[in-house]
Amino acid sequence: MNRRTLKCSFITATLAVLGNTLAQASSPVLEEVIVTAQLRSQSLQDVPVSVSAMGGDKLLEAGIDKIENLQAYIPNFTMSETGIGTNIYIRGLGSGINQGFEQSVGMYFDGIYYGRAQLSRAPFLDLERVEVLRGPQNILYGKNSIAGAISLHSRRPAEDSEGVISLLYEPEHAEEVADLILSGPISDTVGMRFAGRYRQMDGYIENLTLDRDEPARDEVTARLLIDWAFSDRLQILTKLEAGKFDVTGRQVEVVTDVPSNSTNPLFAGRTYAQILNNTQVPGALNINADDSVLNNYQDYKRSSNGDYSHNDTHNLTIKADYDLDGHILTFITGVMAYEFEEVADVDFTGAEVFDALLQEEYQQFSQEFRWVSPVGDDFEYIAGAYFQKSELDYFDAVRIDSSILPELLNVADAAAAGDLGDRPIDGDVFGGVAGVGDAGEHLRGLRTPRVFTTDTELWSVFFQGTWHWSHALRTTLGARLSYETKEGSRSIKLTNDGSQTLDPQEVRTVLAKVLSVEEQDLTGSRTSTNVSPLITLQYEPSDSTMLFATLSQGFKSGGFDARSNQSPAADDPAPHNPNYGDDPSEQFLGSFEFEEEEAINMEIGSKSTLWHGRADLNATAFITQYDDLQVSIFDGTLGFNVGNAGAARTMGVELDGRLALTDTLTLSGALAWLDFEFTEFENGQCYQQQTDPEDDGLCDFTGNTNQYVADYSGNLSLSYDNPLSNGLTLRGAFDVVFSGEYNPTQDLDPRMLQDAYYKLNLRAAIADEAAGWELALIGKNLTDEVIITYANSMSLANSVFGAIGHYAFIERPRSIAAQFTYRW
């Protein structure tokens, strides 16, 4: 019997046991789930939005400590790290890789907008709950989130003094986590809660070049909340939070390496790894990279010279609630900042070809005012105003510190000039750099420092009102008016380590030919005004069923491209990559400014409570049309160019539900079907050696799906909580997480499909409630599935050597940890 057959047999047997248990059980009632998806405390069953919620206890038990781990339990939601950024997608839509983007999926932490992608990598702890809202959230949240929103809520101070210590150890990857929580009153009117975490891990990818495990993590997070009842009417909550998360190495490895089809005998028939490992040309070239580069297949091993990411975050949030005779006036002030520095081994091999240094600093101030009417009136409303100001400073630089590329280019230049001497090579590696001389010398010690800045101011007002026509029928109308200004700049200057003096024009020409980089100094400003409306109808045919239909418009502002290596206009046609054609009119140009993105979303759904509160079942069907879609397109070498793709349509069905099998056994699950199609996208990125009719590096994606889109995804969970003798309690949680196949690449390369999978997670614990302790075993990905979260083409493998290569970010394999928790 194979492993997959064994899995199916196990699940079938489990379901049969559950059926017998249900038939013999009494009539338990589910605990009500309270959310604030509409800025009021409401039962999840009353909210006309497709929203998934996870409580803090489930987050702790499942070991979910950052957004990336949350995606397993939220269908149609994916988050993944990339070589130089982070992707967050809901229903097949998200922002691409570009530091100039704000995320299409907004993250909100205690009401403060976290729109920068890097913040999604930060760890979180001691949460009351996490809510994931799918589809455009255009009215009630501080900044329009066109694809969806993730709302995190910290636990508030407890009424009685309490403390928690939690320790986790996982031996296989040397993971250690320590949490400390202290909470309770410090006076009759003031409560306090402190939460701190320390985490370190060696990693699960072996770096063969440096003989170490990666990614090694070192994380420290601390949060202090002070809840002050200033008066009977006024409540003030202050949150101070600081975090530091450092990562050494990455969960990335080379997974494909196809021999070169180059006509150059130096490269023909050899893989990229073989070329780097042993390419010798007498008198000119001697590449003898470490043997680790030959590891060019998926096996949780990588070849790299080393990379890292150092991150620091800071946050101050002040929330004041004033009760004005049942009306709640809320003021939320947020000050948030972070900075990070990364070194990325962007050739993704242990050969010292080149790397990139990335640095970013971000500061944000926001102020929100809300007026929330009392519940129970025939007309209920929420109105408010929002202001946000942010400053972004981003820097990166490609660094060439080895002789590999210079020597290769010298050979290519000699071939183009017909002056090979005793170098047995025929052909032109880089498309011809004749007339420059020893062109490779222009790359020695080269730097390409880029500076990008964006300053943004946003003003908006919003209103959402609900009319209760009867006990069963109500209508909600809402709109947000936004006015935003942005100023941006981007410059690239070429420098070297000072070891030589060369003609600047020759340097520019060589660099453009080899790496598609050209000097530039661009500035711009833009303003945008938008009104995003919403209408929702709700009907309750019975006390246990709510039906709803929503029509809304989403909006995402335009901005400036941080990652393009080329100017948006061909001032000088020569300095462009010849891989995109010799005709200047066909050459691949860069980008700087991109326009707004809009969406029209339609949803119908139902939320039902069944069997006298024993079960609930929620369903949503949706269709969303996106216009002027913002996309980031890899330029085939090192850069990404932003543009507005045209149009796309996403549609599907989402189900979730719970069932109390007995007083001690609960079954829950979620299932989603998704269909995504680009209805107009003529300038998509061709994958390596794809037939390109226009010879411009771009392919028509019209009719294609998007990356990360799986036809189906979901999860099934069984939780158990049963008192034993002697005051002990046995607890357990069994999760099955599954997904159909999807493509993790931006260019939808068919060679990189992620197969359908399902993985098993298990938690078993024994606790003594009176004594306050619990001991648990936590198993994740017990089926040891290999899951690729992101993949892309190898830098220079095809454009220089004619080989086909891919690198991939790999999810963590099987892990089993012990966790001890003590509460007092």
Summary of the structure (lengths in Angstrom):
residues: 824
radius of gyration: 28.0
end to end distance: 48.4
largest distance: 92.1
contacts: 2943
relative contact order: 0.13
helix: 12%
strand: 51%
